[in-house]
Amino acid sequence: MIKGNQVIIVTPFNEQGDIDERSLNNLLDHVMDLGTEGVIALGTTGEFYALTNAEKKRVIDIASERLKGRASLIVGASHSGTEIAAELAAYASEKGADAVLVTPPYYGQVTMEGMIQHFATIGQKGNIDLMIYDGGGGVEVPVGVIDQVRQLTSRMRYLKLTTPKPSKVREIHDAFDREVGVFAGEDLLIMPELMEGAIGLTTAAGNLRADVLTRIFQLVQEKKFQEAQVLHDRHIAPQAIVTGSIRNEFIQCFKYSLKEMGVIACDKVRLPLTPLSDVRKQNLKQMLINQQLISSAEGSLV
C-alpha cells in the first residue's frame, strides 16, 4: 500500500512553452533528494488540462524512468471523458505507475451512477489502483459512491481528501476497515487530517518543502503531535498562505519559487493561466528568503 509523503509536482516548460525535460528530471531529483516517498505527476499542479495526450505520455515516460522504483509514482488521469481517462490510466499502468489520481467528471451534470461508473471503468480498463480526488473540481465524493465503486472493482484503494472535513478520514477508514487509505490533501489541514489517521500526504507544498512534510508525517506516526505542529506552523503554513491566497495563481507561485531556487529553468505556464505580477513575485521572493529557501532576492540556492 502507498503511504507517506507524495509530492504533486509541476510540469516545467521552457520559454517557448514546450515541456522542459531537463528541468522535469531536475525536479524529480530535487524532491527525491529531500526524502519524499512518492511523486504525483499530471495533477492540477502539473497543468494536466493544458497538455496534449502525447505530452502526458511523455511526462509519464520521464517520471517512470527517473524514479525507477526509488519511490511510488501516481499519475493524474483526470478527464470528463471516461474512456479517455481509462486509456491514459492503462498507459500509466504499462509504464509501472502504482496508481492513478482521478477527479469526479468535471464537465456536465453527472449523476451519482455516472460518477460510480466513471471511476470503476477507469480502474477496470486501466488495470491500476485508483486514488479518487475528493474535492477535485469542488465536487465532494460521497461515501456511498466509494462503496459502490469498490463493489465494481478491487482497484478502489485510495482517496485524496481536500474537502474541508478532516473527520472524513476516520469515517472512510471505519467504513471500509482501512482498505481504502485516505491521504491528507490540503496544506492548511494536513495536521488534523493526519491526526485523524491519514496514511500520507498529497500536496504541492512538497515541491519546496518535501523534507519538512516527510518529517511531519513521521512525527505524527510517532504521536509527537506538538513537534509536528511546530514544523507545520513554521514552514508549511506561511508558504501555503502566500502561494494559495489567490487560488488561480498557486501553480504560477510554485513554478516561480522553483525557478528562484534553481530547480527549474523557467516559470512559464500555459493559458488560460497568466504570469504573476511583479508585486506578486516580490511577495513570493520575500517568503522564500524568510523560509531560507533562497539566500537573497536574486534567487540563489541556500
C-alpha positions in Angstrom: 0.0 0.0 0.0 1.2 3.5 -0.8 1.9 5.6 2.2 3.8 8.7 3.3 4.6 12.0 1.5 3.5 12.1 -2.1 4.5 15.3 -3.9 2.3 16.7 -6.6 4.9 18.2 -9.0 4.6 21.0 -11.5 5.3 20.3 -15.2 8.1 22.6 -16.2 8.0 24.4 -19.6 10.7 26.3 -21.5 10.3 29.9 -22.8 8.6 28.5 -25.9 6.0 26.7 -23.8 7.3 23.2 -24.6 7.9 20.6 -21.8 11.4 21.2 -20.4 12.6 17.6 -19.9 15.8 18.6 -18.2 14.0 20.7 -15.6 11.5 17.9 -15.1 14.3 15.5 -14.3 15.9 18.1 -12.0 12.6 18.5 -10.2 12.2 14.7 -9.7 15.7 14.5 -8.4 15.1 17.5 -6.1 12.0 16.0 -4.4 13.7 12.6 -4.1 16.8 14.2 -2.6 14.5 15.8 0.0 13.2 12.4 1.0 9.7 12.1 -0.5 8.2 8.7 -0.6 6.5 9.3 -3.9 5.6 11.6 -6.7 2.2 12.6 -8.3 2.6 13.7 -11.9 -0.1 15.3 -14.0 -2.2 16.6 -11.2 -3.8 20.0 -11.2 -0.4 21.5 -10.1 1.1 19.8 -13.2 -1.4 21.6 -15.6 -2.7 18.3 -16.9 -5.6 20.1 -18.5 -3.2 22.1 -20.7 -1.2 19.1 -22.0 -1.8 17.0 -25.1 -2.2 13.3 -24.7 1.2 12.8 -26.3 2.7 15.2 -23.8 1.0 13.5 -20.9 2.5 10.2 -22.0 6.0 11.8 -22.3 5.7 13.1 -18.7 4.8 9.6 -17.6 7.8 8.1 -19.5 10.2 10.6 -17.9 8.9 10.1 -14.4 8.8 6.3 -14.5 12.3 6.2 -15.9 13.7 8.7 -13.4 12.1 7.1 -10.3 12.8 3.5 -11.3 11.4 2.0 -8.2 13.1 4.6 -5.9 9.6 5.9 -5.0 6.0 5.4 -5.8 4.6 7.0 -8.9 1.0 8.2 -9.0 -0.3 9.6 -12.3 -3.1 12.1 -12.8 -5.6 10.6 -15.3 -8.4 13.0 -14.8 -10.8 13.7 -17.7 -14.5 14.1 -18.0 -14.4 11.5 -20.8 -14.3 8.1 -19.1 -12.7 6.2 -22.0 -10.1 8.9 -22.4 -9.2 8.8 -18.7 -9.1 4.9 -18.8 -6.8 4.9 -21.8 -4.3 7.2 -20.0 -4.6 5.1 -16.9 -3.8 1.9 -18.9 -0.7 3.6 -20.3 0.4 4.6 -16.8 -0.1 1.0 -15.7 2.1 -0.2 -18.6 4.8 2.1 -17.5 4.9 0.9 -13.9 2.8 3.5 -12.1 1.4 2.5 -8.8 -1.9 4.3 -9.0 -3.8 7.0 -10.9 -5.4 10.1 -9.3 -8.8 10.8 -10.8 -11.3 13.6 -10.1 -15.0 13.3 -10.5 -16.1 14.2 -14.1 -15.8 18.0 -14.0 -17.9 18.9 -17.1 -21.6 18.3 -17.3 -24.1 17.5 -14.6 -23.1 13.9 -13.8 -25.4 11.7 -11.8 -24.1 9.6 -8.9 -24.4 6.5 -11.1 -22.4 8.2 -13.8 -19.7 9.1 -11.2 -19.6 5.5 -10.0 -19.3 4.0 -13.5 -16.7 6.6 -14.4 -14.4 5.6 -11.5 -15.0 1.9 -11.8 -14.3 1.9 -15.6 -11.0 3.7 -15.1 -9.9 1.1 -12.6 -11.1 -1.8 -14.6 -9.8 -0.8 -18.0 -6.7 0.9 -16.7 -5.8 -2.2 -14.6 -4.4 0.1 -12.0 -5.2 1.2 -8.4 -7.4 4.3 -8.0 -6.9 7.3 -5.9 -10.2 9.2 -6.0 -9.9 13.0 -5.6 -12.5 14.0 -3.0 -13.0 17.7 -3.6 -11.4 17.8 -7.0 -13.2 20.4 -9.1 -15.1 21.4 -6.0 -17.1 18.1 -6.0 -17.3 16.1 -2.8 -17.4 12.3 -3.3 -20.0 10.7 -1.0 -19.0 7.6 1.0 -21.8 5.7 -0.8 -20.1 6.3 -4.1 -16.8 4.9 -2.8 -18.7 1.8 -1.6 -20.4 1.3 -4.9 -17.1 1.6 -6.8 -15.5 -0.9 -4.5 -18.3 -3.4 -5.4 -17.4 -3.0 -9.1 -13.6 -3.0 -8.9 -11.0 -4.1 -6.4 -8.8 -1.2 -7.7 -10.6 1.3 -5.4 -7.7 1.8 -2.9 -7.1 5.4 -2.0 -8.7 8.8 -1.5 -7.1 12.3 -1.7 -9.1 14.5 0.7 -9.4 18.2 0.0 -13.0 18.6 1.1 -12.6 20.6 4.3 -13.8 17.8 6.6 -10.9 16.2 8.5 -13.2 13.8 10.3 -14.0 12.2 6.9 -10.6 10.5 7.2 -11.8 8.4 10.1 -15.2 8.0 8.5 -13.7 6.4 5.4 -11.3 4.2 7.3 -14.0 3.0 9.6 -16.5 2.3 6.8 -14.1 0.1 4.8 -11.9 -1.4 7.6 -9.0 0.8 6.4 -9.0 -1.0 3.0 -9.3 2.5 1.4 -6.4 4.6 2.6 -7.1 8.4 2.9 -4.4 11.0 2.1 -4.3 14.5 3.5 -4.6 16.8 0.6 -5.0 20.4 1.9 -1.9 22.2 3.1 -3.6 24.1 6.0 -5.5 21.0 7.1 -2.8 18.3 7.0 -2.3 18.3 10.8 -5.9 17.5 11.7 -6.2 15.1 8.8 -3.0 13.3 9.8 -4.2 13.2 13.4 -7.5 11.6 12.2 -5.4 8.8 10.7 -4.5 9.8 7.1 -1.9 7.4 5.8 0.0 10.1 3.9 0.1 13.5 2.2 -0.7 14.6 -1.3 0.2 18.3 -1.6 2.0 20.7 -3.9 3.9 22.1 -0.9 6.4 19.3 -1.3 7.8 21.0 -4.4 9.5 23.3 -2.0 9.4 21.5 1.3 9.3 17.8 0.8 11.7 17.2 3.6 9.6 19.0 6.2 6.4 17.3 5.1 8.1 13.9 5.3 9.3 14.7 8.8 5.8 16.0 9.8 4.3 12.7 8.7 6.9 10.7 10.6 6.4 12.7 13.8 2.6 12.2 13.7 3.2 8.4 13.3 5.3 8.6 16.4 2.4 10.6 18.1 4.7 13.6 18.5 1.9 16.0 17.6 3.4 19.1 19.1 6.7 18.8 17.3 4.8 18.1 14.0 2.6 21.2 14.6 5.6 23.4 15.2 7.1 22.3 11.9 3.8 22.9 10.1 3.3 26.3 11.6 6.9 27.4 11.0 7.3 26.2 7.4 4.2 24.9 5.7 1.5 27.4 6.9 3.5 30.5 5.8 4.2 29.0 2.4 0.6 28.0 2.0 -0.7 31.4 2.9 1.5 33.1 0.2 1.2 30.5 -2.6 -2.5 29.7 -2.0 -4.1 33.0 -1.1 -5.1 33.6 -4.8 -6.4 30.3 -6.0 -5.8 30.9 -9.7 -2.1 31.7 -9.1 -0.9 28.8 -7.0 0.6 26.9 -9.9 2.5 30.1 -11.0 3.7 30.6 -7.4 5.2 27.1 -7.2 6.9 27.5 -10.6 8.3 30.9 -9.8 9.6 29.6 -6.5 11.2 26.6 -8.1 12.9 28.8 -10.7 14.2 31.1 -7.9 15.5 28.1 -6.1 17.4 26.9 -9.2 15.4 23.7 -9.6 13.7 24.5 -12.9 14.9 26.9 -15.6 11.6 28.8 -16.4 8.3 29.6 -14.7 6.3 29.6 -17.9 2.6 28.5 -17.6 0.1 27.8 -20.3 -3.1 29.6 -21.0 -5.6 30.1 -19.5 -3.1 30.8 -16.7 -1.3 34.1 -16.9 2.0 35.2 -15.4 2.4 36.7 -11.9 2.6 40.4 -11.5 6.0 41.9 -10.4 4.5 42.7 -6.9 3.4 39.1 -6.5 6.8 37.9 -7.5 8.4 40.1 -4.9 5.9 38.8 -2.3 7.0 35.3 -3.1 10.7 36.1 -3.1 10.4 37.6 0.3 8.7 34.4 1.6 11.4 32.3 0.1 14.1 34.4 1.8 12.3 34.3 5.1 11.9 30.5 4.8 15.7 30.3 3.9 14.9 28.6 0.6 17.0 31.2 -1.2 19.8 33.2 0.2 19.0 36.6 -1.4 16.5 38.4 -3.5 18.5 37.4 -6.6 17.4 33.8 -6.0 20.5 31.7 -5.4 20.2 28.4 -3.5 21.0 28.2 0.2 
